[in-house]
Every structure is written in structure tokens, then in C-alpha cells.
């Protein structure tokens, strides 16, 4: 391959990587956490003392009748929890508030038949990770953030393709080479190349599916103009729905309904039954949507698929999002969700996606390191002694501040999850405030101290943030009431804290003994005040 072609692709790879790399670091770090959103939620949920053991499914109709008498609003829309857990301890739930300000209520029957009704405060920890992932860390509404996510994903795809073209001439020679030694730039390049090459199919898939998710509204708008002549909504409304049962027909009991559903879909495990009464102009019957999982197939959301069921007979009547029952077109759309969320194959796939997500953060971080080190080499070639430009120092500080700021913010937000419920009214806002508070502070600190000093200091702060997670567990009431999620979350947090402590030590050592003129050496300017 001609050297001028390789150089062109190197320039393309460098600049699209610089523009998108820090956004992608946040998206991949948060995305890795979403693989274990359920254990995180259970870890963050305090043990319930308000509800007795969940009423058996055979008595659910008795519970529904009791709730309807005292809370009529629940009779038209409620959810039956088939697998109650620490985060959802009751058997029946409904929303007592408004759409913008929901108030989740839970109900159960005590052993003596007494109705137990209490508000339930859900942990918003999983929500924070999901929103950071979807919006690439931007504190903006979806209408603004998602198109930016789409642009970042397109740049990400270009970076992947150009990076592969750069690597092709030396692919065989450098395939398994990771040269650890005095030449740190060479070592980081080897790590970057090995991680990027062996995870290339995964990254291509994530990039393409992310583009579809981020700009799907624009895709529908284009289809509306070019194919449906501004009548796409009419086509959706013309979709054939199954005939509705008479609203006077009694509902099938929950146990009978589950038995009928198992007969139709033996591998499908229902998790929730969501009942809702249609408007009178649609018949006023009780609709039913069942959420569940079947690890043999992909799911439409991160954890579950959905099926519409006739609430009077138990027969499935809407299978557009039902794992294993979709038509070819519907399965094709679901495949985008499945591949992006890792919602297939059960726990092994989730662990694989988690590890690939963490590896991805190293790819984006080392990409910026390589550009910065290349600038130092270029400065030496052009003018003898190295005199780093202020722009290079700024990029180094921004890289350190953004990447480590997101790690610190997530760590302290997770640690706060056991302390916030019951103490603050708006848990979601507190999680967001904690994250962005530490994130902004880290970026300001990096610019004020410079990359060399701030690197070790912020790594130390990140280690403290993740060490706080198991410490909070020890201090919180009922610390080991959820042993499985507790061992998983605290174990991973402790491993992350130890790793970050070690990296902080290495960063501090390099800032002291680093080559003069390097942005990672304290010999550089202490503050970035005149860019």
C-alpha cells in the first residue's frame, strides 16, 4: 500500500478519533455498567420491612379485589410481579401519580389477609448508567443529545475502518506484538492495535446499531417523505389489531393464564403481567401485556421481550416483540436491539459485553495518548528541543479530566445509591447532580493542575470513589440482605479500586521521572491558562 494512502488514513483516523474518543469513552464505560443493571439495582435497594412475603399467585385475584376497593384508580391499570425481589418486594403495583410525576405504589396481603399498601421508591442507579450511555455523557434532552450520539457513532465507524486500513501493511508482523519497555508510545500503540483488531467485529456492530438508534426518527421522517408521501402514521394506524374481548367477559385467573401461556411458548419465562383498561372508544376491555425472557432468542429491550395476550383466554394475540415468535421483518428490527444490548445468550454474553465495553474504554483512551505522544515527536523533529504547544497540553488535560471525571462521577454516584433512598425526595436528580458535579470538578482540576499532576491525583480520586462502594455496603443497614448482587457489585468495585490505586502510583512516578517537555512530566507548565 502506498505510503501517501496510509498517511491519509492515519490523519483521518487520528482526527475522527480525537473528536469522538472522549464521548465514546463515557458511552462504553456506562454501557458496560448497564450489563449488570439488575444486580446494581438490587444492591442499591434497602431491605424491605413494609411488606410481608409476596402473596401466592393463587390469591392474586383476592389481592386485586382488595386493592380495587380502597384504590379505585388501580383497577384500570396495574402490574403483577411474578418474580418479586428486593427492588420490587410487593406482588401488585400501580401508578398513583401523574405521567410527569409518577408515584409508584405497591400492595400485598399479610398472612392474616390484611391489605398492605405502601409507596415504593425505585433505585435510579440503572437509569443514570443508561442515560449516560445513550447521550454519550451530554446533559441535554434526547432531541438534542441523540442526533449528536448518531454523529459520534458515524465518526466511530469511520475511525474503525481507517484504523484497519492503517494496520493492514504490518498486520502479520504486529498482530500479537505488545512490546513492553522504555518506548511507551510503542507499547500504547501495540495495546491500541491488538485491542482494536480483535474486537473489531464487536465495535462495528455497536457503531452501526448505535447509528440506527440515534437517528431512527430521522429515518422515519425520510421514509415518510420519500415512500409514504406524508402518510406513514396512517399506515401505522391501519395495522391489524386482534379482536378485543367483550369487556363484560371475566378475566382468566393468573395461574390459568400462566399455564396457557406456557402451553403456547414453553421456553418463555414471564416476569410481569401489565393490565390496562382501554379507552371506551376502543371497547373498554382489559388489555394485557406480558414481559418475559427466553435466552434462546434475542429480546427487544435489554432484559425482556413482550407479548400481547387476551386477558380472558390467555391466547397470544400480538407477537411483534415476542422472542421466537416474530416474523422475518420484526425479527430483523429486533436484531438491532439484541446485538446492541447483548440481550441474548444469558449471563455469559453479558459478561462478554461487559469486558468488551471496558476494553473499549482503553482503546479510546490510548488513542488520545498516541496522538499526544506523536505531537511530542513532531515538535522534536521540527525544532530540536521539545516545546509542547498549549493546544497539546489542553488536549492532554481534557483527556484526563473527561475520562477520569466520568469514572469518578459514576463511582461516587453508585456509592451514594445506598444512602439516598428515604433521605431525599428526587433520587434521580441527586444521582445526576453527583455525577456531573464530580465530572465538572475533575475537568476544572485537570486544566488547573495540568495533565501530569492531575493524572495521578484524579486516578487516586477514582480509586477512592470505587473503594467507597464496598465501604458504604458495610455501613448501610441490611448490608448483606442481597448476598448475590452484593458480592458481585462490591467485588468488582474493590477490584477497580485496587487497579486505579496502582495506576495512580504509576502516573505519579511518570510525572516525576518523565522526559522533559512531555505533557506527562511535571517539567511542563503547571496551569493551562492561556490557550
DAFEN-V466221 format. One record per pair of residues at least 6 apart in sequence whose C-alpha atoms are under 6 Angstrom apart, sorted by sequence separation. I is the first residue (numbers start at 1). J is the second residue. If there is no record, write none. Layout:
I,J
I,J
This chain:
97,103
109,115
224,230
278,284
299,305
309,315
320,326
380,386
473,479
68,75
96,103
109,116
180,187
277,284
278,285
309,316
379,386
514,521
516,523
517,524
95,103
108,116
179,187
224,232
277,285
308,316
309,317
446,454
95,104
107,116
277,286
308,317
511,520
81,91
94,104
107,117
135,145
276,286
277,287
308,318
511,521
80,91
94,105
106,117
135,146
276,287
293,304
307,318
511,522
80,92
93,105
106,118
178,190
275,287
292,304
293,305
307,319
79,92
93,106
105,118
275,288
292,305
79,93
92,106
105,119
274,288
291,305
78,93
92,107
104,119
105,120
274,289
291,306
306,321
307,322
78,94
90,106
104,120
290,306
305,321
306,322
90,107
91,108
273,290
290,307
305,322
90,108
272,290
289,307
305,323
413,431
272,291
289,308
74,94
271,291
288,308
470,490
270,291
271,292
288,309
413,434
270,292
413,435
269,292
288,311
269,293
299,323
268,293
410,435
268,294
297,323
409,435
267,294
297,324
466,493
467,494
409,438
409,439
467,497
466,497
406,439
300,334
405,439
463,497
54,90
54,91
300,337
405,442
463,500
247,285
463,501
299,338
302,341
298,338
303,343
302,343
401,442
402,443
459,500
460,501
45,87
401,443
42,86
299,343
460,504
42,87
298,343
401,446
459,504
298,344
297,344
456,504
295,344
397,446
157,207
295,345
397,447
295,346
456,507
456,508
397,450
412,465
415,468
55,109
153,207
260,314
397,451
408,462
411,465
415,469
396,451
411,466
257,314
408,465
52,110
153,211
452,511
251,311
252,312
150,211
251,312
150,214
150,215
147,214
146,214
452,520
452,521
452,522
450,526
449,526
450,527
449,527
448,527
447,528
41,123
37,126
30,129
31,133
30,133
27,133
27,136
26,136
26,137
23,136
209,336
387,517
386,517
20,152
206,340
16,155
390,531
17,159
16,159
13,159
13,162
13,163
9,162
6,166
192,363
83,271
82,271
82,272
81,272
80,272
80,273
79,273
79,274
78,275
77,275
77,276
76,276
76,277
124,428
35,350
32,354
32,357
28,357
25,361
21,364
44,417
44,418
43,485
43,486
39,485
